[in-house]
């Protein structure tokens, strides 16, 4: 009886310890999941603020994955749209698509990352300017496995740069015009001065 009670107590204690261990593991897993979720939210928020989307293209399966911000930049609904290389190329401004495709293919051959600025044409005809960066990872045999990249919407930055450039050109033109006006005024003043000197010289000889 005592032996049975001791055995029962031992089993019960073991069960309690196992339960506590399981609860600790569950709590740790929950903490890890919450930390991961917080990290993902922070990444999403920073991508949105920086208008910087990320993407991954699996060259084995041909599956292209976009971040939330990339969907926003391309103005596509994640629930109704499956991204693909062909769709991306179709969204690129026609005059830029050859250069983008060539940059990507050259990066695969040379095994070098690339960066290219190009335009996107939205469904309603609006133009966006983006900077795209990409790096590809290879197998030990040298087969390209996956390309990881970013796409950043710099339309507003580009517009601000163009406005600043236009303002600078306008200021330079105004400075040149003002300089010419002052130069003409100076020449007129010097001519008047010479005429006055000649008149005084004539009068003093009279």
C-alpha angles and dihedrals in degrees: 000000000000089000091050091049090049091049091047090049091048092050091046092049090048090049091050092049091048090049092050090048091050091048090050090050091048091049091049091048090049090050090050091049092048091048090049092048091049090049092050091049091050090050092049091049094048091047090052093047093048094040085231117141127187132214141182126206117198104209092194097054095023088229116149118202123196131196120232091261093052089057088050093050092050089042093232130142111241090210094057105029134070112198120225137170090252092052091050092050089049090053093053116097106266094239091053102042097085092052092049093048091046091050091052095045091046090051090053092051096042094038089227129131116246139205124199136171114216144150131258123206114217124214091259093050098260116143124226126189117218138179113220125196126184141178127185128212122212139201121247087263091056099255113146108243108173140356119214120194150156133227120200125193105225096165094118092045090050091049091050090049091050091048090050091048091050090048091050091050090048091050092047090051091049091048090050092048091048091047090052090048091050091046091052091046090050092049090049091049091049091048090050090048092052091048090050092049090049091049092049091048091050092049093048090055093048 
